[in-house]
Amino acid sequence: MSAPEGLRALIHRQALASPRSRYLEDARSNRSIDYAELEATASVWAAELNARGIAPGGSVIIDIADPLDFALVHLSVIAAGRRSVPTNPDLTEAELRRISDLLDGADLLVTDRDDRAGIGVPIVPVVPVVPAITLSSTGPAAVPGEGSALLFTSGSTGTPKGVELGERQLLFVARGIAENNQLVPTDRGYNPLPLFHVNAEVVGLLSTLVAGATIVLDRRFHRTGFWELMDERRITWLNAVPAMLAVLARGGEFAVPACLRFVRSASAPLPDAVRASLGDVPLIVSYGMTEGASQITATPLDAPPRDGSVGVPVGSEVQARAEDGTVLAAGEVGAFWIRGPGIVTSYFEGRARERFDADGWLSTGDLGYLDDDGYVYLVGRSDDVINRGGEKVYPAEVEEVLLGDARVREAVVVGKPDPILHQVPVAFVIPVSALSDSETLAFVGELFERVERELPRFKRPIDISVVNDVPRAPTGKVQRSRVRELVEQE
């Protein structure tokens, strides 16, 4: 049985099949990159890295704000058998030096900025796209080994953990996404999510490449003119997070373009009101993590949605386990463990070994259950569970009740330290529209009445605050650890 196709061979094959088909488009300009130009750029970077003597697996930090240039360099480095280390272009020099130190010194830093001289790493500017080379059916030059992407998970304490994903892991997951999303060459995706995050890299860039399709890249999400952009660019699918969809829903009624065939949502639960705002457009809800190369489960595109579910495993195994390690029956809440070809079996430099068992299963830190049909349901993170006098409160259960009020766009529940009960739940809600002081007072009163009707006493938040927003990661995901820190400082 032959080995799975690597990234360099995939790029070459797509360039031969459709050299002038667009792979990348810039959402804010007329700039685009076709498959022949992607092939040419990969060849240029392979030659550049060879000429610089960067060994197979050598580390190249990607510090690029322009989304098309970022995508080209990131993919080219992996395709050349080296390690791409994507970073947030807003990082300071000190933060980039820290990443280089974690790598024990990077081999190269590729940037589109001119203020990075103090990093202490050899620097090269972004190489412009060259005219398409003559494509040969014999294939590109041999790659000196498997390339990879090394991403650092955000850590609220201590040093963040590095997650290194080999190109075959990345492509395995990308193929599963392309199949689940039923992507074809005529598809045109839209991705406003940050490219230094695994979601945009695999769900956006690689699944599109696997399908030989087109992805429109945006530096950030803009609500104004959003649906007009979707129509103008003939977008067939949208790569989104709930916070983005909630903003769109808050804007009032809108006409979803006929070209849009599905919306993909990841990273957090999607409120029913936001889901309803999409009308009849199919919605794919997924669950993933960096350690799983972005996707672990997803709702099938051609199956009716199940309320509260994040779908079925796609190329992975998922177990809910009790504290003693016993695999739980359907419907029983436990800790999620995952295993599969797209999931790492260790962290960079062997950190956090305790999260892996002898059979290659990884503890995700998430809590949830599976139903009789294998659909997966999340109830929260293990470190988010609130211990109120010995009773466990899962924030997602309380948030679901608060989101039952159509005026609530988003709800976040965390534990507040209590000298007697250890912790008590408190809630923050973001309303759909701005409220006056008197409206806020009445609104909060009605929310308290709702939780009193629908939740047992120990699950009810002792305080409900109306806020404009909460701390978020660059993807829009709520940073619960920072919300807890703010509560603890009160």
C-alpha positions in Angstrom: 0.0 0.0 0.0 1.5 3.3 -1.0 2.1 6.1 1.5 -0.5 8.9 1.6 0.2 11.9 -0.7 2.4 14.6 0.9 1.7 18.3 0.7 4.4 19.0 -2.1 2.9 16.3 -4.3 -0.6 17.5 -3.7 0.3 21.1 -4.7 2.0 19.8 -7.8 -1.0 17.6 -8.7 -3.5 20.4 -8.3 -1.3 22.8 -10.4 -1.1 20.2 -13.2 -4.9 19.7 -13.1 -6.0 23.3 -12.9 -3.0 25.7 -13.3 -5.1 28.8 -13.7 -7.9 28.0 -11.2 -7.7 30.4 -8.3 -6.6 29.0 -5.0 -6.4 32.2 -2.9 -8.2 35.5 -3.2 -7.9 38.6 -1.0 -11.3 39.7 0.2 -10.3 43.4 0.2 -8.5 43.7 -3.2 -8.4 42.1 -6.6 -5.2 40.1 -5.7 -5.4 36.4 -6.2 -3.1 33.3 -6.4 -3.8 30.5 -8.8 -2.6 26.9 -8.5 0.3 27.4 -10.9 1.6 30.3 -8.8 1.3 28.3 -5.6 3.4 25.6 -7.3 5.9 28.2 -8.4 6.1 29.8 -4.9 6.6 26.4 -3.3 9.6 25.7 -5.6 11.1 29.1 -4.9 10.9 28.5 -1.1 12.3 25.0 -1.4 15.3 26.4 -3.3 15.7 29.2 -0.8 15.7 26.9 2.3 18.1 24.5 0.6 20.5 27.3 -0.3 20.5 28.6 3.2 21.4 25.1 4.5 18.4 24.7 6.7 18.2 21.1 7.6 15.1 18.9 7.2 12.7 19.8 10.1 14.4 23.2 10.6 12.2 25.8 12.2 10.9 28.8 10.2 8.9 31.4 12.1 6.1 33.0 10.0 5.5 36.6 11.1 3.4 37.9 8.2 0.2 40.1 8.4 -0.8 39.8 4.7 -3.1 36.7 4.5 -2.1 35.6 1.0 1.6 35.9 1.7 1.2 34.2 5.1 -0.6 31.3 3.4 2.0 30.9 0.6 5.0 30.9 2.9 3.4 28.7 5.6 2.4 26.0 3.0 5.7 26.3 1.1 7.8 25.7 4.3 5.8 22.6 5.2 5.9 21.3 1.6 9.7 21.8 1.7 10.0 19.4 4.6 10.7 22.0 7.3 8.8 23.1 10.4 6.5 26.2 10.0 5.9 28.1 13.2 3.0 30.5 12.5 2.7 33.5 14.9 0.4 36.3 15.5 1.8 39.3 13.5 0.8 41.5 16.5 3.4 39.9 18.8 6.1 42.1 20.2 9.8 41.4 19.6 10.0 40.1 23.2 7.3 37.5 22.5 8.9 36.4 19.2 12.2 36.0 21.1 10.4 33.9 23.6 9.1 31.6 20.8 12.6 31.4 19.3 13.9 30.4 22.8 11.3 27.7 23.1 12.6 26.3 19.8 16.2 26.5 21.1 16.8 29.0 18.4 14.8 29.2 15.1 16.6 28.8 11.8 14.8 31.6 10.0 12.2 34.3 10.5 10.1 35.3 7.5 8.3 38.7 7.9 6.7 41.5 6.1 7.7 44.0 8.8 10.9 46.0 9.0 11.2 46.3 12.8 12.2 42.7 13.7 16.0 43.1 13.7 16.2 42.5 17.5 14.8 38.9 17.4 18.2 37.3 17.1 17.2 35.1 14.2 18.2 35.3 10.5 15.5 37.3 8.7 14.3 37.2 5.1 11.5 39.3 3.6 8.5 37.7 2.0 9.4 36.4 -1.4 7.1 37.8 -4.1 5.2 35.4 -6.3 7.2 34.6 -9.4 5.8 33.9 -12.9 4.4 30.3 -13.1 7.1 27.8 -13.9 6.7 25.2 -16.6 5.0 22.3 -15.0 6.4 18.8 -15.4 4.4 15.6 -15.1 7.5 14.0 -13.5 6.8 16.0 -10.3 8.8 18.3 -8.1 12.2 17.7 -6.6 12.4 15.2 -3.7 11.4 16.6 -0.3 14.1 16.0 2.4 11.5 14.7 5.0 8.1 15.3 6.3 7.2 19.0 7.0 5.2 20.1 10.0 3.4 23.0 11.7 4.3 23.8 15.2 1.6 25.8 17.1 1.8 27.0 20.7 -1.4 26.7 22.7 -2.3 29.7 24.8 -1.4 29.0 28.4 -2.9 31.1 31.3 -0.1 29.9 33.5 3.5 29.0 32.8 4.9 28.2 29.4 2.4 27.4 26.6 2.5 23.8 25.2 3.8 23.3 21.7 1.7 21.1 19.4 3.6 19.8 16.3 1.5 18.4 13.5 3.1 16.5 10.7 1.9 17.2 7.2 0.3 13.8 6.9 -1.7 14.4 10.1 -2.7 17.8 8.7 -3.8 16.4 5.4 -5.6 13.5 7.0 -7.8 15.9 8.9 -8.1 18.2 5.9 -9.4 15.3 3.7 -11.9 14.4 6.4 -13.2 18.0 6.4 -13.3 18.2 2.6 -15.4 15.0 2.6 -17.7 16.0 5.4 -18.2 19.4 3.9 -18.7 17.9 0.4 -16.2 20.4 -1.1 -15.7 20.4 -4.9 -13.5 22.5 -7.2 -16.3 25.0 -7.8 -16.6 25.9 -4.1 -15.6 29.3 -2.9 -15.0 29.5 0.9 -14.6 32.7 3.0 -12.2 32.7 6.0 -11.9 35.8 8.2 -10.3 33.8 11.0 -6.6 34.3 11.9 -4.2 32.2 9.8 -1.9 31.5 12.7 -4.6 29.4 14.2 -5.1 25.7 13.3 -8.7 26.2 12.3 -7.9 28.6 9.4 -4.9 26.6 8.4 -6.6 23.2 8.1 -10.3 24.0 7.7 -9.6 27.0 5.5 -6.3 26.5 3.6 -5.8 22.7 3.5 -9.3 21.4 3.0 -9.6 23.9 0.1 -6.4 22.7 -1.4 -7.5 19.1 -1.1 -10.6 19.9 -3.0 -8.9 22.0 -5.7 -11.3 24.9 -4.8 -10.9 28.6 -3.9 -10.7 30.3 -0.5 -11.2 34.0 0.0 -9.1 35.3 2.9 -9.8 38.3 5.0 -7.6 39.9 7.7 -10.6 40.3 10.1 -14.3 40.0 10.2 -16.3 43.1 9.2 -20.1 43.2 9.9 -20.7 46.2 7.6 -21.2 45.1 4.0 -20.7 41.4 5.0 -23.6 39.9 3.0 -22.9 42.1 0.1 -19.3 40.8 0.1 -20.6 37.2 0.2 -22.8 37.8 -2.8 -20.1 39.7 -4.8 -17.5 37.0 -4.2 -20.0 34.2 -4.8 -19.2 32.5 -1.5 -20.5 29.0 -1.2 -19.4 28.3 2.4 -18.4 30.4 5.4 -15.8 29.4 8.0 -17.0 31.1 11.2 -17.2 31.1 15.0 -20.3 31.8 17.0 -19.2 35.3 18.1 -19.1 36.3 14.4 -22.5 34.8 13.6 -24.0 36.5 16.7 -22.8 39.9 15.5 -24.5 39.2 12.1 -27.7 38.2 13.8 -27.6 41.3 16.0 -27.6 43.4 12.8 -31.3 42.6 12.2 -32.9 40.9 9.2 -30.7 40.1 6.2 -30.9 38.2 3.0 -28.6 35.2 2.8 -27.1 35.0 -0.7 -28.4 32.1 -2.8 -24.8 31.0 -3.5 -24.2 30.2 0.1 -24.7 26.5 0.6 -23.6 26.0 4.2 -22.0 27.7 7.2 -19.4 26.1 9.4 -19.3 27.1 13.1 -16.6 26.1 15.6 -15.0 26.9 19.0 -18.1 27.5 21.1 -21.9 26.7 21.5 -24.2 28.4 19.0 -27.2 30.1 20.6 -30.6 29.0 19.2 -31.5 32.6 18.2 -28.3 32.9 16.2 -28.9 29.5 14.5 -32.4 30.6 13.6 -31.2 33.8 12.0 -29.5 31.7 9.3 -32.8 30.4 8.1 -32.7 27.3 6.0 -28.9 27.5 5.3 -27.3 24.2 6.4 -25.1 24.6 9.4 -22.1 22.4 10.3 -21.2 22.5 14.0 -17.8 21.1 14.9 -15.6 20.4 17.9 -11.9 20.4 17.7 -8.6 21.5 19.2 -5.1 22.2 18.1 -4.0 18.7 19.2 -6.4 17.2 16.8 -5.4 19.4 13.8 -8.6 21.4 14.2 -11.4 19.0 13.8 -12.5 16.0 15.9 -16.2 15.9 15.4 -18.6 17.6 13.0 -22.3 17.4 12.2 -22.9 15.7 8.8 -23.9 18.2 6.1 -26.7 16.0 4.9 -28.3 15.0 8.2 -30.7 17.0 10.3 -29.1 18.8 13.3 -29.4 17.5 16.8 -29.9 20.2 19.4 -26.7 20.7 21.5 -24.6 18.2 19.6 -21.2 19.0 18.0 -21.7 16.0 15.6 -20.0 12.6 15.2 -16.3 11.8 15.2 -14.7 12.3 11.8 -11.6 10.1 11.5 -11.1 10.0 15.3 -12.3 8.0 18.3 -14.0 9.7 21.2 -14.6 8.3 24.7 -16.3 9.7 27.8 -14.5 8.3 30.9 -15.1 8.3 34.6 -12.5 9.6 37.0 -11.2 6.0 37.4 -10.7 5.6 33.6 -13.8 3.5 33.0 -15.5 4.2 29.6 -19.0 5.5 30.3 -22.2 4.4 28.7 -24.2 6.6 26.4 -25.7 9.6 28.2 -23.3 9.6 31.1 -21.1 12.8 31.5 -17.4 12.2 31.7 -14.0 13.4 30.6 -13.4 13.2 26.9 -10.4 11.2 25.6 -9.6 11.2 21.9 -7.4 9.1 19.6 -6.8 9.0 15.8 -4.4 9.5 12.9 -4.9 13.3 13.1 -4.3 13.6 16.8 -0.8 14.1 18.4 0.6 11.4 20.7 2.9 13.8 22.5 3.6 17.5 23.0 6.6 19.3 21.7 9.7 18.3 23.7 7.6 15.8 25.7 5.7 18.2 27.9 2.4 17.2 29.7 3.0 13.5 29.3 0.3 12.8 31.9 -2.4 13.8 29.3 -1.6 10.7 27.3 -2.3 7.1 28.2 -0.3 4.0 27.2 -2.7 3.3 24.3 -2.2 6.7 22.6 -5.4 8.3 23.9 -5.3 12.1 24.8 -7.2 13.7 27.6 -8.8 16.8 26.1 -9.8 18.5 29.4 -13.4 18.7 28.0 -16.4 17.1 29.6 -19.4 15.7 27.9 -21.2 12.6 26.7 -22.2 10.5 23.7 -25.7 9.5 22.8 -26.7 6.0 21.5 -26.0 7.0 17.9 -22.5 8.3 18.7 -23.3 12.0 18.6 -21.1 14.0 20.9 -22.3 16.7 23.4 -20.1 19.1 25.3 -20.9 20.4 28.8 -17.7 22.3 29.5 -14.1 22.2 30.4 -13.0 20.2 33.5 -11.4 23.3 34.9 -14.6 25.4 34.3 -16.8 23.1 36.4 -18.0 25.1 39.4 -17.9 23.2 42.8 -20.7 24.8 44.8 -20.6 23.2 48.2 -19.9 19.8 46.7 -22.5 20.1 43.9 -21.1 20.3 40.4 -22.4 23.1 38.2 -21.6 22.9 34.4 -21.5 26.4 33.0 -23.0 25.3 29.7 -26.2 24.2 31.4 -26.7 27.6 33.0 -25.7 29.4 29.8 -28.2 27.5 27.8 -31.1 28.7 30.1 -29.9 32.3 29.8 -29.7 32.0 26.0 -33.3 30.9 26.0 -34.1 34.6 26.3 -34.1 36.0 22.8 -32.6 39.2 24.0 -29.4 37.5 25.1 -26.7 37.3 22.4 -24.1 35.5 24.5 -23.8 34.2 28.0 -20.8 33.3 30.1 -20.9 31.6 33.5 -17.9 31.2 35.8 -17.2 30.3 39.4 -16.6 33.0 42.0 -14.7 32.1 45.2 -16.9 31.8 48.2 -15.6 31.4 51.8 -18.3 28.9 52.7 -19.4 27.1 49.5 -15.9 27.2 47.8 -17.5 28.6 44.6 -20.7 30.1 43.4 -21.8 30.7 39.8 -22.0 34.2 38.4 -23.1 35.1 34.9 -22.2 37.7 32.3 -24.7 38.3 29.5 -24.2 40.3 26.3 -27.6 41.7 25.1 -28.6 41.7 21.4 -29.1 45.4 21.5 -28.0 48.3 23.9 -30.2 48.8 26.9 -30.9 51.9 29.1 -30.3 51.7 32.8 -34.0 51.0 33.5 -34.2 48.4 30.8 -31.1 46.7 32.1 -32.6 46.5 35.6 -35.8 45.0 34.3 -33.9 42.6 32.0 -31.7 41.3 34.8 -34.8 40.7 36.9 -36.5 38.7 34.2 -33.3 36.6 33.7 -33.3 35.8 37.5 -36.9 34.7 37.2 -36.0 32.5 34.2 -33.2 30.7 36.1 -35.4 30.3 39.1 -38.0 28.6 37.0 -35.7 26.3 35.1 -32.7 25.5 37.3 -32.3 23.9 40.8 -31.2 26.4 43.4 -27.5 25.3 43.5 -27.1 25.9 39.7 -28.6 29.4 39.8 -26.1 32.3 39.4 -26.0 34.6 42.4 -25.3 37.6 40.2 -26.1 38.4 36.5 -24.1 41.3 34.9 -25.0 42.9 31.6 -21.8 43.7 29.7 -20.8 44.9 26.3 -18.2 42.1 25.8 -15.9 39.6 27.6 -12.2 38.8 27.1 -11.6 36.8 23.9 -8.8 35.0 22.0 -8.0 36.2 18.4 -10.5 33.7 17.0 -13.3 35.3 19.1 -13.4 32.4 21.6 -14.2 33.5 25.1 -11.2 33.3 27.5 -12.9 31.9 30.6 -9.6 32.0 32.6 -9.4 35.8 32.1 -13.1 36.2 33.0 -12.5 34.2 36.2 -9.4 36.4 37.0 -11.6 39.5 36.7 -14.2 38.0 39.0 -11.6 37.0 41.6 -10.2 40.6 41.5 -13.5 42.2 42.5 
